[in-house]
Amino acid sequence: MTQSLALQTTYANRAEAGRRLLEPLSEYANRPDAIVLALPRGGVPVAYEVATALGLRLDLLVVRKLGAPSNPEYAIGAIASGGIKVLNDDVLRAYPVDRARFEAIVARETQELARREKRYRGNRPPLQVKGQVVILVDDGLATGASMRVAVRAVRAQAPSRIVIAVPVSPPETLEALRPEVEEIICPLVPEQMISVGYWYLDFSQTPDEGVMELMHRASLRACSSGGVEARSDD
């Protein structure tokens, strides 16, 4: 199911955008078999609001966009931990990339993915979500390449259900992702996307320190409420 509630045209910031996802996600509140996975870095403030308000566990799924050399903000594909890679054939046709340059982009982003994994996760074991409801959250979609690789990384672990929850996305991206998941929540679906940041009054970059601070708060909340971390084995 895809849910769209186009009731406003902008978000003040990522925190407000996260709060706009609460009502359509309310059926998952306080479910022990549900977990919110944020796509760092911009998806973390959005996902933190969702997980905190709905009483759900919060964790990270690190993915990296493969930006076109002539337009780094436009994804020709994306990668995720475990060697998962998704290419955007339509974008590659629009922004052709020779093999040497493409491999250099993949190598650079693979290195950055490993750095973020180490910094954000530390010594925590790899995430395991078998049999769980996984709510994937980002601050918005453009081509959807990063979300698509996230979905495939999660699907490989056999969750019971995958839900995509994002504040804003163009309709064609949602339509392309719909066959790959059980549900999509997106309050704002503009016909003319322009960019994700266009729909936020404050779209300042989320630094590594901001990601780690929010994850620390989420961990303290889980401990104080008697919650448990995501399972590290089957």
C-alpha positions as YAML, in Angstrom:
chain: A
units: angstrom
residues:
- id: 1
  name: MET
  ca: [0.00, 0.00, 0.00]
- id: 2
  name: THR
  ca: [1.20, 3.51, -0.76]
- id: 3
  name: GLN
  ca: [-0.13, 6.29, 1.42]
- id: 4
  name: SER
  ca: [0.10, 9.94, 0.41]
- id: 5
  name: LEU
  ca: [-1.16, 12.81, 2.57]
- id: 6
  name: ALA
  ca: [-0.17, 15.97, 0.71]
- id: 7
  name: LEU
  ca: [-1.34, 18.48, 3.33]
- id: 8
  name: GLN
  ca: [1.57, 20.93, 3.24]
- id: 9
  name: THR
  ca: [4.28, 22.07, 0.89]
- id: 10
  name: THR
  ca: [7.36, 22.33, 3.10]
- id: 11
  name: TYR
  ca: [8.86, 21.00, 6.32]
- id: 12
  name: ALA
  ca: [10.57, 23.23, 8.87]
- id: 13
  name: ASN
  ca: [13.34, 20.66, 9.37]
- id: 14
  name: ARG
  ca: [13.96, 16.92, 9.51]
- id: 15
  name: ALA
  ca: [12.53, 16.59, 13.02]
- id: 16
  name: GLU
  ca: [9.19, 18.02, 11.91]
- id: 17
  name: ALA
  ca: [9.27, 15.79, 8.84]
- id: 18
  name: GLY
  ca: [9.67, 12.78, 11.12]
- id: 19
  name: ARG
  ca: [6.67, 13.83, 13.19]
- id: 20
  name: ARG
  ca: [4.58, 14.00, 10.03]
- id: 21
  name: LEU
  ca: [5.17, 10.27, 9.58]
- id: 22
  name: LEU
  ca: [3.76, 9.31, 12.98]
- id: 23
  name: GLU
  ca: [0.06, 9.08, 12.24]
- id: 24
  name: PRO
  ca: [0.35, 6.85, 9.16]
- id: 25
  name: LEU
  ca: [2.83, 4.62, 11.04]
- id: 26
  name: SER
  ca: [0.81, 4.47, 14.27]
- id: 27
  name: GLU
  ca: [-0.25, 0.85, 13.73]
- id: 28
  name: TYR
  ca: [3.36, -0.21, 14.38]
- id: 29
  name: ALA
  ca: [3.65, 1.63, 17.73]
- id: 30
  name: ASN
  ca: [5.21, -0.35, 20.59]
- id: 31
  name: ARG
  ca: [5.45, -3.55, 18.56]
- id: 32
  name: PRO
  ca: [8.36, -5.71, 19.74]
- id: 33
  name: ASP
  ca: [8.73, -7.19, 16.25]
- id: 34
  name: ALA
  ca: [9.17, -3.80, 14.55]
- id: 35
  name: ILE
  ca: [12.34, -1.79, 14.10]
- id: 36
  name: VAL
  ca: [13.12, 1.58, 12.50]
- id: 37
  name: LEU
  ca: [16.21, 1.65, 10.31]
- id: 38
  name: ALA
  ca: [17.57, 5.08, 9.39]
- id: 39
  name: LEU
  ca: [19.62, 5.76, 6.29]
- id: 40
  name: PRO
  ca: [22.50, 8.00, 7.49]
- id: 41
  name: ARG
  ca: [23.03, 10.73, 7.62]
- id: 42
  name: GLY
  ca: [19.98, 12.78, 6.77]
- id: 43
  name: GLY
  ca: [17.53, 10.02, 7.58]
- id: 44
  name: VAL
  ca: [18.64, 9.75, 11.20]
- id: 45
  name: PRO
  ca: [16.88, 12.88, 12.62]
- id: 46
  name: VAL
  ca: [13.69, 11.83, 10.80]
- id: 47
  name: ALA
  ca: [13.89, 8.25, 12.05]
- id: 48
  name: TYR
  ca: [14.74, 9.34, 15.61]
- id: 49
  name: GLU
  ca: [11.42, 11.19, 15.85]
- id: 50
  name: VAL
  ca: [9.55, 8.17, 14.52]
- id: 51
  name: ALA
  ca: [11.22, 5.62, 16.79]
- id: 52
  name: THR
  ca: [10.97, 7.80, 19.91]
- id: 53
  name: ALA
  ca: [7.30, 8.70, 19.51]
- id: 54
  name: LEU
  ca: [6.20, 5.18, 18.52]
- id: 55
  name: GLY
  ca: [8.29, 3.36, 21.14]
- id: 56
  name: LEU
  ca: [10.31, 1.41, 18.58]
- id: 57
  name: ARG
  ca: [13.94, 0.35, 18.38]
- id: 58
  name: LEU
  ca: [16.21, 2.46, 16.20]
- id: 59
  name: ASP
  ca: [19.22, 1.32, 14.24]
- id: 60
  name: LEU
  ca: [21.16, 2.27, 11.11]
- id: 61
  name: LEU
  ca: [21.49, 0.86, 7.63]
- id: 62
  name: VAL
  ca: [24.51, 2.44, 5.98]
- id: 63
  name: VAL
  ca: [24.22, 2.98, 2.24]
- id: 64
  name: ARG
  ca: [26.16, 5.19, -0.14]
- id: 65
  name: LYS
  ca: [24.95, 6.92, -3.25]
- id: 66
  name: LEU
  ca: [27.07, 6.59, -6.39]
- id: 67
  name: GLY
  ca: [26.92, 10.13, -7.76]
- id: 68
  name: ALA
  ca: [27.28, 10.96, -11.44]
- id: 69
  name: PRO
  ca: [30.68, 12.64, -12.09]
- id: 70
  name: SER
  ca: [29.02, 15.63, -13.76]
- id: 71
  name: ASN
  ca: [26.31, 15.87, -11.08]
- id: 72
  name: PRO
  ca: [27.33, 14.20, -7.79]
- id: 73
  name: GLU
  ca: [23.89, 14.78, -6.26]
- id: 74
  name: TYR
  ca: [22.27, 12.63, -8.96]
- id: 75
  name: ALA
  ca: [22.59, 8.92, -8.22]
- id: 76
  name: ILE
  ca: [23.76, 6.54, -10.93]
- id: 77
  name: GLY
  ca: [23.42, 3.81, -8.31]
- id: 78
  name: ALA
  ca: [24.05, 2.96, -4.67]
- id: 79
  name: ILE
  ca: [25.87, 0.43, -2.48]
- id: 80
  name: ALA
  ca: [25.21, -1.12, 0.92]
- id: 81
  name: SER
  ca: [27.16, -3.25, 3.35]
- id: 82
  name: GLY
  ca: [27.63, -6.83, 2.26]
- id: 83
  name: GLY
  ca: [28.65, -5.94, -1.28]
- id: 84
  name: ILE
  ca: [25.11, -5.11, -2.44]
- id: 85
  name: LYS
  ca: [25.03, -2.74, -5.41]
- id: 86
  name: VAL
  ca: [22.14, -1.28, -7.42]
- id: 87
  name: LEU
  ca: [22.55, 0.66, -10.65]
- id: 88
  name: ASN
  ca: [20.12, 3.22, -12.05]
- id: 89
  name: ASP
  ca: [20.10, 2.39, -15.75]
- id: 90
  name: ASP
  ca: [18.00, 5.41, -16.74]
- id: 91
  name: VAL
  ca: [20.43, 7.80, -15.07]
- id: 92
  name: LEU
  ca: [23.44, 6.00, -16.54]
- id: 93
  name: ARG
  ca: [21.96, 6.54, -19.99]
- id: 94
  name: ALA
  ca: [21.57, 10.23, -19.24]
- id: 95
  name: TYR
  ca: [25.01, 10.50, -17.57]
- id: 96
  name: PRO
  ca: [27.28, 7.93, -19.28]
- id: 97
  name: VAL
  ca: [30.31, 6.92, -17.22]
- id: 98
  name: ASP
  ca: [33.31, 5.00, -18.53]
- id: 99
  name: ARG
  ca: [34.35, 1.85, -16.65]
- id: 100
  name: ALA
  ca: [37.50, 3.29, -15.07]
- id: 101
  name: ARG
  ca: [35.68, 6.31, -13.67]
- id: 102
  name: PHE
  ca: [32.76, 4.17, -12.50]
- id: 103
  name: GLU
  ca: [35.08, 1.77, -10.64]
- id: 104
  name: ALA
  ca: [36.82, 4.76, -9.04]
- id: 105
  name: ILE
  ca: [33.47, 6.07, -7.80]
- id: 106
  name: VAL
  ca: [32.55, 2.66, -6.38]
- id: 107
  name: ALA
  ca: [35.93, 2.32, -4.66]
- id: 108
  name: ARG
  ca: [35.67, 5.78, -3.09]
- id: 109
  name: GLU
  ca: [32.13, 5.24, -1.83]
- id: 110
  name: THR
  ca: [32.94, 1.74, -0.56]
- id: 111
  name: GLN
  ca: [35.74, 3.24, 1.52]
- id: 112
  name: GLU
  ca: [33.40, 5.91, 2.90]
- id: 113
  name: LEU
  ca: [30.73, 3.30, 3.66]
- id: 114
  name: ALA
  ca: [33.26, 1.26, 5.66]
- id: 115
  name: ARG
  ca: [34.34, 4.38, 7.56]
- id: 116
  name: ARG
  ca: [30.77, 5.23, 8.51]
- id: 117
  name: GLU
  ca: [29.99, 1.65, 9.48]
- id: 118
  name: LYS
  ca: [32.97, 1.60, 11.84]
- id: 119
  name: ARG
  ca: [32.25, 5.03, 13.34]
- id: 120
  name: TYR
  ca: [28.50, 4.64, 13.74]
- id: 121
  name: ARG
  ca: [28.32, 0.99, 14.78]
- id: 122
  name: GLY
  ca: [31.61, 0.62, 16.64]
- id: 123
  name: ASN
  ca: [31.88, -2.92, 17.97]
- id: 124
  name: ARG
  ca: [28.19, -3.70, 17.68]
- id: 125
  name: PRO
  ca: [27.51, -6.83, 15.61]
- id: 126
  name: PRO
  ca: [25.93, -6.56, 12.15]
- id: 127
  name: LEU
  ca: [22.21, -5.93, 12.19]
- id: 128
  name: GLN
  ca: [19.90, -8.95, 11.90]
- id: 129
  name: VAL
  ca: [16.22, -8.41, 11.09]
- id: 130
  name: LYS
  ca: [14.95, -11.86, 10.15]
- id: 131
  name: GLY
  ca: [11.21, -12.16, 10.76]
- id: 132
  name: GLN
  ca: [10.81, -8.51, 11.80]
- id: 133
  name: VAL
  ca: [8.86, -5.56, 10.45]
- id: 134
  name: VAL
  ca: [11.48, -3.15, 9.10]
- id: 135
  name: ILE
  ca: [10.59, 0.53, 8.65]
- id: 136
  name: LEU
  ca: [13.18, 2.16, 6.39]
- id: 137
  name: VAL
  ca: [13.41, 5.92, 6.88]
- id: 138
  name: ASP
  ca: [15.23, 8.63, 4.94]
- id: 139
  name: ASP
  ca: [14.71, 12.39, 4.68]
- id: 140
  name: GLY
  ca: [13.38, 12.06, 1.13]
- id: 141
  name: LEU
  ca: [13.83, 10.33, -2.20]
- id: 142
  name: ALA
  ca: [14.94, 11.61, -5.57]
- id: 143
  name: THR
  ca: [15.95, 8.76, -7.90]
- id: 144
  name: GLY
  ca: [15.42, 6.23, -5.09]
- id: 145
  name: ALA
  ca: [18.74, 4.46, -5.71]
- id: 146
  name: SER
  ca: [19.86, 4.55, -2.07]
- id: 147
  name: MET
  ca: [16.49, 3.31, -0.83]
- id: 148
  name: ARG
  ca: [16.40, 0.55, -3.43]
- id: 149
  name: VAL
  ca: [19.76, -0.82, -2.31]
- id: 150
  name: ALA
  ca: [18.61, -0.54, 1.32]
- id: 151
  name: VAL
  ca: [15.50, -2.55, 0.52]
- id: 152
  name: ARG
  ca: [17.53, -5.28, -1.15]
- id: 153
  name: ALA
  ca: [20.00, -5.43, 1.72]
- id: 154
  name: VAL
  ca: [17.13, -5.88, 4.18]
- id: 155
  name: ARG
  ca: [15.18, -8.30, 1.97]
- id: 156
  name: ALA
  ca: [18.21, -10.60, 1.90]
- id: 157
  name: GLN
  ca: [17.70, -11.15, 5.66]
- id: 158
  name: ALA
  ca: [14.08, -12.33, 5.24]
- id: 159
  name: PRO
  ca: [12.11, -9.75, 7.25]
- id: 160
  name: SER
  ca: [8.38, -10.30, 7.68]
- id: 161
  name: ARG
  ca: [7.55, -6.91, 6.15]
- id: 162
  name: ILE
  ca: [9.36, -3.87, 4.73]
- id: 163
  name: VAL
  ca: [7.84, -0.40, 5.03]
- id: 164
  name: ILE
  ca: [9.39, 2.65, 3.37]
- id: 165
  name: ALA
  ca: [8.62, 5.88, 5.24]
- id: 166
  name: VAL
  ca: [9.90, 9.14, 3.76]
- id: 167
  name: PRO
  ca: [8.66, 12.74, 4.02]
- id: 168
  name: VAL
  ca: [8.88, 13.59, 0.31]
- id: 169
  name: SER
  ca: [9.36, 11.84, -3.02]
- id: 170
  name: PRO
  ca: [8.38, 12.26, -6.67]
- id: 171
  name: PRO
  ca: [5.56, 9.92, -7.74]
- id: 172
  name: GLU
  ca: [7.62, 8.02, -10.30]
- id: 173
  name: THR
  ca: [10.16, 6.98, -7.66]
- id: 174
  name: LEU
  ca: [7.42, 5.68, -5.39]
- id: 175
  name: GLU
  ca: [5.89, 3.74, -8.27]
- id: 176
  name: ALA
  ca: [9.25, 2.16, -9.10]
- id: 177
  name: LEU
  ca: [9.77, 1.09, -5.47]
- id: 178
  name: ARG
  ca: [6.23, -0.13, -4.82]
- id: 179
  name: PRO
  ca: [6.74, -3.70, -6.17]
- id: 180
  name: GLU
  ca: [9.73, -4.22, -3.88]
- id: 181
  name: VAL
  ca: [8.06, -3.53, -0.50]
- id: 182
  name: GLU
  ca: [4.82, -4.18, 1.34]
- id: 183
  name: GLU
  ca: [4.00, -0.55, 2.15]
- id: 184
  name: ILE
  ca: [5.12, 3.00, 1.38]
- id: 185
  name: ILE
  ca: [4.33, 6.05, 3.51]
- id: 186
  name: CYS
  ca: [5.02, 9.46, 1.94]
- id: 187
  name: PRO
  ca: [3.10, 12.57, 3.07]
- id: 188
  name: LEU
  ca: [4.35, 14.87, 0.31]
- id: 189
  name: VAL
  ca: [4.43, 13.75, -3.34]
- id: 190
  name: PRO
  ca: [5.16, 16.76, -5.58]
- id: 191
  name: GLU
  ca: [4.82, 16.39, -9.33]
- id: 192
  name: GLN
  ca: [7.88, 18.65, -9.77]
- id: 193
  name: MET
  ca: [10.47, 17.37, -7.32]
- id: 194
  name: ILE
  ca: [13.37, 19.81, -7.99]
- id: 195
  name: SER
  ca: [15.39, 18.36, -5.06]
- id: 196
  name: VAL
  ca: [14.76, 16.89, -1.61]
- id: 197
  name: GLY
  ca: [16.17, 19.98, 0.09]
- id: 198
  name: TYR
  ca: [13.73, 22.25, -1.76]
- id: 199
  name: TRP
  ca: [10.92, 20.95, 0.46]
- id: 200
  name: TYR
  ca: [12.68, 21.87, 3.73]
- id: 201
  name: LEU
  ca: [13.16, 25.31, 5.22]
- id: 202
  name: ASP
  ca: [16.23, 23.97, 7.05]
- id: 203
  name: PHE
  ca: [18.06, 21.21, 5.16]
- id: 204
  name: SER
  ca: [21.49, 21.73, 6.69]
- id: 205
  name: GLN
  ca: [23.81, 18.76, 6.60]
- id: 206
  name: THR
  ca: [23.60, 16.23, 9.43]
- id: 207
  name: PRO
  ca: [27.19, 15.72, 10.71]
- id: 208
  name: ASP
  ca: [28.61, 12.44, 11.98]
- id: 209
  name: GLU
  ca: [28.46, 13.83, 15.50]
- id: 210
  name: GLY
  ca: [24.75, 14.51, 15.10]
- id: 211
  name: VAL
  ca: [24.13, 10.94, 13.98]
- id: 212
  name: MET
  ca: [26.06, 9.53, 16.93]
- id: 213
  name: GLU
  ca: [24.32, 11.82, 19.44]
- id: 214
  name: LEU
  ca: [20.85, 10.78, 18.30]
- id: 215
  name: MET
  ca: [21.79, 7.11, 18.30]
- id: 216
  name: HIS
  ca: [23.18, 7.52, 21.83]
- id: 217
  name: ARG
  ca: [19.90, 9.07, 22.97]
- id: 218
  name: ALA
  ca: [17.97, 6.22, 21.36]
- id: 219
  name: SER
  ca: [20.16, 3.69, 23.17]
- id: 220
  name: LEU
  ca: [19.59, 5.41, 26.52]
- id: 221
  name: ARG
  ca: [15.84, 5.42, 25.88]
- id: 222
  name: ALA
  ca: [15.87, 1.70, 25.08]
- id: 223
  name: CYS
  ca: [17.80, 0.93, 28.26]
- id: 224
  name: SER
  ca: [15.61, 3.11, 30.50]
- id: 225
  name: SER
  ca: [12.41, 1.59, 29.14]
- id: 226
  name: GLY
  ca: [13.68, -1.94, 29.46]
- id: 227
  name: GLY
  ca: [13.86, -2.31, 25.69]
- id: 228
  name: VAL
  ca: [16.30, -4.52, 23.85]
- id: 229
  name: GLU
  ca: [18.66, -3.87, 21.02]
- id: 230
  name: ALA
  ca: [18.11, -5.40, 17.61]
- id: 231
  name: ARG
  ca: [18.92, -9.09, 17.61]
- id: 232
  name: SER
  ca: [22.46, -9.95, 16.64]
- id: 233
  name: ASP
  ca: [21.66, -13.55, 15.76]
- id: 234
  name: ASP
  ca: [18.71, -15.51, 14.40]
...
